[in-house]
């Protein structure tokens, strides 16, 4: 199995939704991320510069989610995967986004896996 970094339940705000009214105010989303670094953990030498800085990952994901309005959760998931693969030393990323909008559901979600 490939070494992974997991980020679970990252709180996001985003102007997202199909109707204009739904995008009028920021909504709460949560992200679950699975990051597959290019380097195995055995090669890190206990040095931050050799791994994926998950503090930076979280900050960049939160910033991108607020950067512009989007209609689809799927679009935001793709944008986040592209950002992570472009800015971090990853062989692959999995992005799950949860939206808390529909009554009678805990959440709706999309999940994607993208290799480098």
MMTF fields as JSON, N, C-alpha, C and O atoms, coordinates in Angstrom:
{
  "mmtfVersion": "1.0.0",
  "mmtfProducer": "UNKNOWN",
  "numBonds": 463,
  "numAtoms": 464,
  "numGroups": 116,
  "numChains": 1,
  "numModels": 1,
  "chainsPerModel": [1],
  "groupsPerChain": [116],
  "chainIdList": ["A"],
  "bondAtomList": [4, 2, 8, 6, 12, 10, 16, 14, 20, 18, 24, 22, 28, 26, 32, 30, 36, 34, 40, 38, 44, 42, 48, 46, 52, 50, 56, 54, 60, 58, 64, 62, 68, 66, 72, 70, 76, 74, 80, 78, 84, 82, 88, 86, 92, 90, 96, 94, 100, 98, 104, 102, 108, 106, 112, 110, 116, 114, 120, 118, 124, 122, 128, 126, 132, 130, 136, 134, 140, 138, 144, 142, 148, 146, 152, 150, 156, 154, 160, 158, 164, 162, 168, 166, 172, 170, 176, 174, 180, 178, 184, 182, 188, 186, 192, 190, 196, 194, 200, 198, 204, 202, 208, 206, 212, 210, 216, 214, 220, 218, 224, 222, 228, 226, 232, 230, 236, 234, 240, 238, 244, 242, 248, 246, 252, 250, 256, 254, 260, 258, 264, 262, 268, 266, 272, 270, 276, 274, 280, 278, 284, 282, 288, 286, 292, 290, 296, 294, 300, 298, 304, 302, 308, 306, 312, 310, 316, 314, 320, 318, 324, 322, 328, 326, 332, 330, 336, 334, 340, 338, 344, 342, 348, 346, 352, 350, 356, 354, 360, 358, 364, 362, 368, 366, 372, 370, 376, 374, 380, 378, 384, 382, 388, 386, 392, 390, 396, 394, 400, 398, 404, 402, 408, 406, 412, 410, 416, 414, 420, 418, 424, 422, 428, 426, 432, 430, 436, 434, 440, 438, 444, 442, 448, 446, 452, 450, 456, 454, 460, 458],
  "bondOrderList": [1, 1, 1, 1, 1, 1, 1, 1, 1, 1, 1, 1, 1, 1, 1, 1, 1, 1, 1, 1, 1, 1, 1, 1, 1, 1, 1, 1, 1, 1, 1, 1, 1, 1, 1, 1, 1, 1, 1, 1, 1, 1, 1, 1, 1, 1, 1, 1, 1, 1, 1, 1, 1, 1, 1, 1, 1, 1, 1, 1, 1, 1, 1, 1, 1, 1, 1, 1, 1, 1, 1, 1, 1, 1, 1, 1, 1, 1, 1, 1, 1, 1, 1, 1, 1, 1, 1, 1, 1, 1, 1, 1, 1, 1, 1, 1, 1, 1, 1, 1, 1, 1, 1, 1, 1, 1, 1, 1, 1, 1, 1, 1, 1, 1, 1],
  "groupList": [{"groupName": "UNK", "atomNameList": ["N", "CA", "C", "O"], "elementList": ["N", "C", "C", "O"], "formalChargeList": [0, 0, 0, 0], "bondAtomList": [1, 0, 2, 1, 3, 2], "bondOrderList": [1, 1, 2], "singleLetterCode": "X", "chemCompType": "L-PEPTIDE LINKING"}],
  "groupTypeList": [0, 0, 0, 0, 0, 0, 0, 0, 0, 0, 0, 0, 0, 0, 0, 0, 0, 0, 0, 0, 0, 0, 0, 0, 0, 0, 0, 0, 0, 0, 0, 0, 0, 0, 0, 0, 0, 0, 0, 0, 0, 0, 0, 0, 0, 0, 0, 0, 0, 0, 0, 0, 0, 0, 0, 0, 0, 0, 0, 0, 0, 0, 0, 0, 0, 0, 0, 0, 0, 0, 0, 0, 0, 0, 0, 0, 0, 0, 0, 0, 0, 0, 0, 0, 0, 0, 0, 0, 0, 0, 0, 0, 0, 0, 0, 0, 0, 0, 0, 0, 0, 0, 0, 0, 0, 0, 0, 0, 0, 0, 0, 0, 0, 0, 0, 0],
  "groupIdList": [1, 2, 3, 4, 5, 6, 7, 8, 9, 10, 11, 12, 13, 14, 15, 16, 17, 18, 19, 20, 21, 22, 23, 24, 25, 26, 27, 28, 29, 30, 31, 32, 33, 34, 35, 36, 37, 38, 39, 40, 41, 42, 43, 44, 45, 46, 47, 48, 49, 50, 51, 52, 53, 54, 55, 56, 57, 58, 59, 60, 61, 62, 63, 64, 65, 66, 67, 68, 69, 70, 71, 72, 73, 74, 75, 76, 77, 78, 79, 80, 81, 82, 83, 84, 85, 86, 87, 88, 89, 90, 91, 92, 93, 94, 95, 96, 97, 98, 99, 100, 101, 102, 103, 104, 105, 106, 107, 108, 109, 110, 111, 112, 113, 114, 115, 116],
  "secStructList": [7, 7, 7, 7, 3, 3, 3, 3, 3, 3, 3, 3, 3, 3, 7, 5, 7, 1, 1, 6, 6, 6, 6, 1, 1, 7, 3, 3, 3, 3, 3, 3, 3, 3, 3, 3, 3, 1, 1, 7, 4, 4, 4, 1, 6, 6, 7, 4, 4, 4, 1, 7, 7, 2, 2, 2, 2, 2, 2, 2, 2, 2, 2, 2, 2, 2, 2, 1, 7, 5, 1, 7, 2, 2, 2, 2, 2, 2, 2, 2, 2, 2, 2, 2, 2, 2, 2, 1, 7, 3, 3, 3, 3, 3, 3, 3, 3, 3, 3, 7, 7, 1, 6, 6, 1, 1, 7, 3, 3, 3, 3, 3, 3, 3, 3, 7],
  "xCoordList": [0.839, 0.0, 0.887, 1.932, 0.465, 1.171, 1.002, -0.072, 2.053, 1.946, 0.988, 0.951, 0.218, -0.807, -0.869, -0.538, -1.293, -1.625, -3.132, -3.646, -3.835, -5.287, -5.645, -5.12, -6.532, -7.082, -8.591, -9.215, -9.167, -10.568, -11.39, -11.05, -12.462, -13.399, -12.913, -13.269, -12.099, -11.624, -12.811, -13.535, -13.006, -14.122, -13.83, -12.774, -14.782, -14.672, -15.909, -16.968, -15.771, -16.899, -16.801, -15.713, -17.964, -17.956, -19.285, -20.345, -19.202, -20.404, -20.722, -20.191, -21.598, -21.798, -23.269, -23.987, -23.709, -25.087, -25.601, -25.1, -26.598, -27.157, -28.025, -27.811, -28.993, -29.775, -28.93, -28.075, -29.177, -28.451, -28.564, -27.588, -29.736, -29.966, -29.112, -28.72, -28.833, -28.004, -26.55, -25.846, -26.109, -24.733, -24.602, -23.494, -25.7, -25.671, -24.921, -24.324, -24.944, -24.22, -23.325, -23.621, -22.241, -21.3, -21.956, -22.672, -21.698, -22.212, -21.083, -19.926, -21.438, -20.482, -20.34, -21.327, -19.098, -18.752, -17.688, -17.057, -17.489, -16.326, -15.606, -16.216, -14.297, -13.464, -12.729, -12.236, -12.669, -11.82, -10.813, -11.188, -9.543, -8.486, -7.591, -7.257, -7.212, -6.212, -5.087, -5.272, -3.925, -2.766, -1.758, -1.367, -1.335, -0.313, 0.979, 1.143, 1.9, 3.14, 4.029, 3.958, 4.856, 5.82, 6.855, 7.305, 7.236, 8.226, 7.541, 6.562, 8.069, 7.612, 8.056, 9.041, 7.346, 7.673, 9.065, 9.684, 9.56, 10.893, 11.997, 13.127, 11.683, 12.69, 12.626, 13.262, 11.879, 11.663, 12.762, 12.956, 13.471, 14.537, 14.051, 14.821, 12.782, 12.195, 12.302, 12.431, 12.247, 12.368, 11.101, 10.67, 10.514, 9.28, 9.415, 8.48, 10.569, 10.734, 10.694, 10.589, 10.778, 10.734, 9.34, 9.142, 8.385, 7.032, 6.053, 6.461, 4.784, 3.725, 3.287, 2.85, 3.406, 3.033, 1.511, 0.9, 0.91, -0.546, -1.177, -2.355, -0.44, -0.941, -1.164, -2.206, -0.167, -0.278, -1.38, -2.118, -1.5, -2.575, -3.924, -4.737, -4.166, -5.451, -5.717, -6.82, -4.718, -4.888, -5.206, -6.07, -4.52, -4.752, -6.11, -6.769, -6.524, -7.85, -8.936, -9.896, -8.799, -9.791, -9.84, -10.926, -8.699, -8.665, -9.315, -10.084, -9.013, -9.587, -11.102, -11.813, -11.594, -13.038, -13.817, -14.986, -13.168, -13.809, -13.438, -13.982, -12.539, -11.982, -13.002, -12.917, -13.954, -14.975, -16.203, -16.098, -17.361, -18.568, -18.506, -17.902, -19.136, -19.261, -20.676, -21.312, -21.151, -22.476, -22.414, -23.286, -21.394, -21.362, -20.281, -19.159, -20.635, -19.684, -18.595, -17.434, -18.98, -18.034, -16.941, -15.779, -17.316, -16.346, -15.335, -14.135, -15.822, -14.916, -13.982, -12.796, -14.485, -13.631, -12.516, -11.361, -12.851, -11.84, -10.817, -9.617, -11.299, -10.393, -9.429, -8.241, -9.936, -9.082, -8.05, -6.883, -8.462, -7.513, -6.414, -5.239, -6.785, -5.795, -4.821, -3.616, -5.321, -4.472, -3.476, -2.283, -3.946, -3.075, -2.002, -0.848, -2.366, -1.377, -0.357, 0.799, -0.782, 0.129, 1.093, 2.233, 0.657, 1.462, 2.204, 3.066, 1.875, 2.493, 3.053, 2.592, 4.049, 4.718, 3.869, 4.126, 2.849, 1.895, 1.868, 1.974, 1.726, 1.524, 0.041, -0.332, -0.811, -2.26, -2.955, -2.374, -4.214, -5.019, -6.453, -6.96, -7.08, -8.515, -9.184, -8.74, -10.257, -10.995, -12.439, -13.099, -12.918, -14.35, -14.874, -14.321, -15.937, -16.583, -17.988, -18.739, -18.328, -19.665, -20.374, -19.799, -21.649, -22.488, -23.722, -24.299, -24.113, -25.192, -26.387, -26.684, -27.068, -28.099, -29.478, -30.492, -29.531, -30.817, -31.449, -30.783, -32.739, -33.416, -33.49, -33.449, -33.597, -33.726, -32.48, -32.551, -31.334, -30.069, -29.012, -29.07, -28.062, -26.936, -26.077, -25.627, -25.852, -25.085, -25.211, -25.666, -24.805, -24.558, -23.067, -22.458, -22.48, -21.035, -20.648, -21.376, -19.472, -18.803, -17.411, -16.833, -16.882, -15.54, -14.836, -15.379, -13.604, -12.81, -11.407, -10.924, -10.771, -9.372, -8.656, -9.07, -7.567, -6.818, -5.34, -4.74, -4.75, -3.299, -2.579, -3.182, -1.273, -0.454, -0.389, 0.251],
  "yCoordList": [-1.18, 0.0, 1.248, 1.281, 2.246, 3.519, 4.304, 4.285, 4.992, 5.868, 7.009, 7.506, 7.409, 8.43, 9.402, 9.063, 10.605, 11.615, 11.841, 12.095, 11.748, 11.911, 13.215, 13.52, 13.971, 15.182, 14.973, 14.87, 14.912, 14.527, 15.665, 16.208, 16.013, 16.997, 18.431, 19.227, 18.777, 20.156, 21.07, 20.86, 22.076, 23.007, 24.008, 24.641, 24.139, 25.065, 25.936, 25.571, 27.088, 27.935, 28.133, 28.303, 28.109, 28.275, 28.84, 28.53, 29.675, 30.181, 29.184, 29.279, 28.223, 27.094, 26.733, 26.818, 26.335, 25.89, 26.264, 27.191, 25.54, 25.78, 27.046, 27.898, 27.196, 28.439, 29.636, 29.504, 30.79, 32.005, 32.278, 32.682, 32.063, 32.322, 31.455, 31.874, 30.252, 29.343, 29.816, 29.589, 30.465, 30.986, 32.365, 32.896, 32.955, 34.32, 34.422, 35.458, 33.382, 33.383, 32.152, 31.11, 32.298, 31.184, 30.032, 30.239, 28.828, 27.622, 26.851, 26.935, 26.106, 25.232, 23.945, 23.302, 23.589, 22.304, 21.681, 22.373, 20.386, 19.759, 18.946, 18.415, 18.866, 18.12, 17.016, 17.211, 15.87, 14.77, 14.549, 14.339, 14.599, 14.499, 13.308, 13.049, 12.593, 11.535, 11.937, 12.007, 12.198, 12.653, 11.521, 10.964, 11.178, 10.151, 10.851, 11.189, 11.071, 11.79, 11.022, 9.796, 11.756, 11.132, 10.324, 9.28, 10.796, 10.099, 9.219, 9.623, 8.013, 7.16, 7.777, 8.515, 7.482, 8.053, 7.638, 8.357, 6.509, 6.061, 6.967, 6.928, 7.776, 8.635, 10.091, 10.955, 10.376, 11.763, 12.331, 13.546, 11.5, 11.992, 12.955, 13.795, 12.847, 13.699, 15.185, 16.017, 15.519, 16.909, 17.35, 16.698, 18.446, 18.961, 19.19, 18.918, 19.686, 19.976, 18.725, 18.834, 17.542, 16.296, 15.698, 14.698, 16.294, 15.752, 16.806, 17.88, 16.501, 17.424, 18.175, 17.566, 19.483, 20.327, 20.421, 21.203, 19.632, 19.584, 20.852, 21.1, 21.662, 22.976, 23.845, 24.485, 23.859, 24.614, 24.059, 24.819, 22.726, 22.097, 22.634, 23.063, 22.615, 23.062, 24.53, 24.884, 25.372, 26.8, 27.038, 27.853, 26.339, 26.547, 26.0, 26.595, 24.894, 24.338, 25.296, 25.554, 25.82, 26.766, 28.029, 28.538, 28.537, 29.746, 29.505, 30.339, 28.372, 28.09, 27.912, 28.307, 27.333, 27.109, 28.429, 28.478, 29.489, 30.813, 31.718, 32.815, 31.29, 32.156, 32.666, 33.807, 31.83, 32.245, 31.362, 30.236, 31.856, 31.024, 29.879, 30.003, 28.785, 27.632, 27.092, 27.213, 26.502, 25.896, 24.476, 24.075, 23.729, 22.303, 21.943, 22.446, 21.074, 20.501, 19.735, 19.726, 19.1, 18.354, 19.264, 18.867, 20.478, 21.434, 21.827, 21.895, 22.083, 22.436, 21.271, 21.489, 20.055, 18.883, 18.79, 18.547, 18.981, 18.948, 20.069, 19.852, 21.27, 22.406, 22.133, 22.442, 21.557, 21.256, 20.189, 20.32, 19.14, 18.09, 18.659, 18.343, 19.492, 20.097, 20.982, 20.936, 21.776, 22.627, 21.792, 22.097, 20.762, 19.945, 19.242, 19.18, 18.71, 18.029, 19.007, 18.644, 20.243, 21.245, 21.828, 22.15, 21.964, 22.687, 21.818, 22.307, 20.53, 19.661, 18.414, 18.002, 17.82, 16.622, 15.393, 14.64, 15.217, 14.125, 13.228, 13.699, 11.928, 11.009, 10.863, 10.524, 11.128, 11.064, 11.768, 11.983, 12.12, 12.766, 12.258, 11.999, 12.128, 11.834, 12.985, 13.397, 13.5, 14.616, 14.187, 13.776, 14.289, 14.103, 15.409, 15.941, 15.931, 17.149, 16.819, 16.126, 17.323, 17.122, 18.47, 19.481, 18.436, 19.637, 19.326, 18.243, 20.287, 20.069, 20.938, 21.934, 20.537, 21.41, 20.75, 21.431, 19.458, 18.797, 18.366, 17.782, 18.658, 18.166, 16.636, 16.035, 16.034, 14.582, 13.812, 12.606, 14.502, 13.822, 14.362, 15.52, 13.521, 14.002, 14.93, 15.976, 14.539, 15.337, 14.705, 13.569, 15.448, 14.9, 15.081, 16.007, 14.206, 14.257, 13.841, 13.127, 14.312, 13.817, 13.378, 13.935, 12.375, 11.886, 11.587, 10.911, 12.105, 11.836, 11.395, 11.733, 10.649, 10.238, 10.627, 10.247, 11.395, 11.84, 11.542, 11.971, 10.812, 10.591, 11.769, 12.574, 11.856, 12.891, 12.604, 13.346],
  "zCoordList": [0.0, 0.0, 0.0, 0.65, -0.721, -0.804, 0.493, 1.095, 0.925, 2.091, 1.764, 0.639, 2.764, 2.547, 3.702, 4.839, 3.4, 4.397, 4.286, 3.197, 5.412, 5.439, 6.14, 7.211, 5.534, 6.154, 6.163, 5.107, 7.342, 7.487, 8.083, 9.134, 7.407, 7.938, 7.901, 8.77, 6.901, 6.762, 6.466, 5.493, 7.303, 7.142, 6.025, 6.002, 5.1, 3.976, 3.909, 4.421, 3.276, 2.893, 1.395, 0.844, 0.741, -0.707, -1.177, -0.632, -2.198, -2.863, -3.973, -5.08, -3.661, -4.562, -4.629, -3.632, -5.799, -5.976, -7.35, -7.985, -7.796, -9.129, -9.16, -10.022, -8.252, -8.298, -7.841, -6.965, -8.439, -8.06, -6.569, -5.936, -6.008, -4.596, -3.684, -2.594, -4.14, -3.333, -3.297, -2.313, -4.355, -4.407, -3.777, -3.695, -3.331, -2.794, -1.469, -1.178, -0.68, 0.593, 0.663, 0.078, 1.38, 1.51, 2.269, 3.249, 1.798, 2.435, 3.09, 2.678, 4.106, 4.778, 3.974, 3.616, 3.702, 3.107, 3.996, 4.796, 3.858, 4.471, 3.405, 2.476, 3.566, 2.625, 3.369, 4.48, 2.738, 3.179, 2.058, 0.904, 2.406, 1.411, 1.723, 2.879, 0.679, 0.782, -0.164, -1.379, 0.413, -0.357, -0.432, 0.594, -1.643, -1.845, -2.274, -3.446, -1.319, -1.629, -2.606, -2.699, -3.323, -4.227, -3.454, -3.927, -2.27, -1.451, -0.414, 0.213, -0.244, 0.848, 2.165, 2.207, 3.222, 4.529, 5.005, 5.79, 4.549, 4.966, 4.415, 4.903, 3.407, 2.766, 3.237, 2.633, 4.29, 4.696, 5.58, 5.607, 6.288, 7.149, 8.222, 8.688, 8.622, 9.666, 9.334, 10.231, 8.029, 7.583, 6.852, 5.901, 7.293, 6.7, 5.197, 4.444, 4.757, 3.328, 2.45, 1.229, 3.054, 2.287, 2.186, 1.496, 2.859, 2.85, 2.347, 1.905, 2.416, 2.019, 3.275, 4.252, 3.242, 4.377, 4.444, 3.716, 5.311, 5.337, 5.894, 5.64, 6.64, 7.047, 5.807, 5.666, 4.905, 3.641, 2.759, 2.131, 2.706, 1.918, 2.384, 1.565, 3.69, 4.227, 3.891, 3.475, 4.07, 3.781, 2.311, 1.99, 1.418, -0.022, -0.461, -1.313, 0.104, -0.203, 0.279, -0.447, 1.483, 1.994, 1.14, 0.863, 0.723, -0.111, -1.467, -1.943, -2.09, -3.405, -3.336, -4.26, -2.267, -2.174, -2.125, -2.508, -1.656, -1.597, -2.769, -2.888, -3.623, -4.663, -5.674, -6.126, -6.022, -6.991, -6.835, -6.348, -7.241, -7.17, -8.189, -9.255, -7.836, -8.733, -8.608, -7.561, -9.675, -9.639, -9.069, -8.298, -9.444, -9.118, -8.112, -8.175, -7.195, -6.256, -7.01, -6.601, -8.105, -8.934, -9.496, -9.578, -9.88, -10.411, -9.342, -9.608, -8.138, -7.047, -6.731, -6.486, -6.732, -6.47, -7.517, -7.168, -8.786, -9.849, -9.683, -9.85, -9.352, -9.147, -7.998, -8.093, -6.92, -5.768, -6.104, -5.733, -6.8, -7.187, -8.08, -7.893, -9.042, -9.941, -9.163, -9.411, -8.237, -7.407, -6.605, -6.591, -5.953, -5.109, -5.919, -5.496, -7.079, -7.917, -8.5, -8.717, -8.751, -9.323, -8.282, -8.616, -7.046, -6.05, -5.051, -4.32, -5.013, -4.016, -4.678, -5.743, -4.042, -4.568, -4.272, -3.332, -5.108, -4.933, -6.156, -7.289, -5.919, -7.045, -7.367, -8.49, -6.351, -6.563, -5.403, -4.339, -5.64, -4.61, -4.728, -5.819, -3.578, -3.532, -2.802, -1.73, -3.392, -2.807, -2.637, -3.592, -1.413, -1.138, -0.577, 0.385, -1.174, -0.693, -0.232, -0.918, 0.936, 1.494, 1.595, 1.998, 1.211, 1.222, 2.065, 1.968, 2.888, 3.863, 3.488, 4.148, 2.408, 1.853, 1.777, 1.931, 1.546, 1.338, 2.655, 3.51, 2.813, 4.011, 3.964, 2.89, 5.111, 5.241, 4.805, 4.569, 4.695, 4.416, 5.381, 5.793, 5.732, 6.533, 5.679, 6.147, 4.423, 3.475, 2.104, 1.971, 1.085, -0.25, -0.491, 0.044, -1.291, -1.474, -2.88, -3.569, -3.283, -4.482, -4.052, -3.118, -4.742, -4.44, -5.748, -6.621, -5.876, -7.075, -6.671, -5.59, -7.541, -7.367, -8.644, -9.739, -8.499, -9.67, -9.483, -8.497, -10.42, -10.384, -11.024, -11.734, -10.76, -11.389, -12.868, -13.613]
}
